[in-house]
Amino acid sequence: MRNLIGRMVEDTPGLVIADKAMNGVFALQKIPRVNPDVIVLDLEMPEMNGIEFLKERKKRNIQIPVVILSSIAARGAEITMEALALGASDFIQKPSGSVSEDIHTVRDTLVTMLLGYGGSFRRSQGRKVLSPSEYTKKPEHVGVGPDIATLLGLSGTPAAGPAKPPAQIRKPGKTEIIALGISTGGPDALRVVFANLDKDLAVPIVVVQHMPPGFTNEFAKSLDRLCPLDVKEAEEGDAIKPGRILIAQGNKHLEVEKKATGSIVHLTSTPQVSGHRPSADVLFASVALAYQNHALGVIMTGMGRDGAAQIGTIYKEGGMTIGQDEATAVVYGMPRVAYELGHVMEQVSLQNMGRRICEIAKAVR
């Protein structure tokens, strides 16, 4: 597995293997010498497993970001969320068991995370991050495809100015719901945002985080432990109410319905939209339809363009919209496209996102 994953990394422009280790003990010995920008970690290893490694990493105050690449065991989701709570930045599930012959299917996701988290860490250390034009040339027959830099929002060129914003049908009204779409980089980012929300925020929040099925329940529980509001995985018919955050289930679209007796969520298995299920575009479209100018749309770090089009529908209906800025997004893809389409009123840093959400939601309009 180390050789297969190593080949994927070596074949990717902009990435190089610093070193390999067969378990956590050897990794801890090698880190000071090879000084990597990002670590790919399995959870199942002899002598010192992934969880033990993360505990030791924390004890030694090693700040290098960690991406978990592991198979789903019986307690897979629980262990993965424990890894995130111990400081891992993100995770990818191996497609089939601990030795996966089809590991190549996660290549694009893996290299996206490595370029994103590794680049963010280098920048935080004041070190240069190469643009794609400066990457060392790799073999032609492998590599990750000519458009990956654009897809990641790592093209090295600044974001183009926004297009002319769409005309608003009505002026923004009082915020009654907050809809948030996020992808790669989300587990880390949501921990920061949710920890900074006000405990008296009386506006419900609905969230689409791209995540495999089987993980969102444990993910919601892990967020609930650090957030002053109640966080839970959305279930069919759940009430949308103040002080509650609902996280979309993996592999289910999340839509909202506003009724005279109160608002509820619906989960559907309709086809993927913008390459995803759950899709931020589906969530934003349903929120715009139900709440019109009483919604706040938030689009954050993520690869691709999911949510970028339909957050514009919230804007057109008279709702408020904000996006994460380039400097703090692990992958400035989704928020970049939304910004360039003119669908984002304001770009906000990760550190200020929780506070800004509360300010907008509490403002009298």
HELIX and SHEET records of a PDB file:
HELIX    1   1 ARG A    2  GLU A   10  1                                   9    
HELIX    2   2 GLY A   24  VAL A   34  1                                  11    
HELIX    3   3 GLY A   50  LYS A   59  1                                  10    
HELIX    4   4 GLY A   76  ALA A   85  1                                  10    
HELIX    5   5 ILE A  103  VAL A  106  5                                   4    
HELIX    6   6 ARG A  107  SER A  124  1                                  18    
HELIX    7   7 PRO A  132  GLU A  134  5                                   3    
HELIX    8   8 ILE A  148  LEU A  152  1                                   5    
HELIX    9   9 GLY A  186  ALA A  195  1                                  10    
HELIX   10  10 THR A  216  ASP A  224  1                                   9    
HELIX   11  11 ALA A  280  TYR A  291  1                                  12    
HELIX   12  12 GLN A  292  HIS A  294  5                                   3    
HELIX   13  13 ILE A  311  LYS A  316  1                                   6    
HELIX   14  14 MET A  334  GLU A  340  1                                   7    
HELIX   15  15 LEU A  350  LYS A  362  1                                  13    
SHEET    1   A 3 ILE A  39  LEU A  41  0                                        
SHEET    2   A 3 VAL A  66  SER A  70  1                                        
SHEET    3   A 3 ASP A  90  GLN A  93  1                                        
SHEET    1   B 7 ASP A 230  GLU A 233  0                                        
SHEET    2   B 7 ARG A 244  ILE A 247  1                                        
SHEET    3   B 7 ILE A 205  GLN A 209  1                                        
SHEET    4   B 7 ILE A 177  ILE A 182  1                                        
SHEET    5   B 7 ALA A 295  ILE A 299  1                                        
SHEET    6   B 7 MET A 320  GLN A 324  1                                        
SHEET    7   B 7 GLU A 346  VAL A 348  1                                        
SHEET    1   C 3 ALA A 239  ILE A 240  0                                        
SHEET    2   C 3 GLY A 262  THR A 268 -1                                        
SHEET    3   C 3 HIS A 253  LYS A 259 -1                                        
END                                                                             
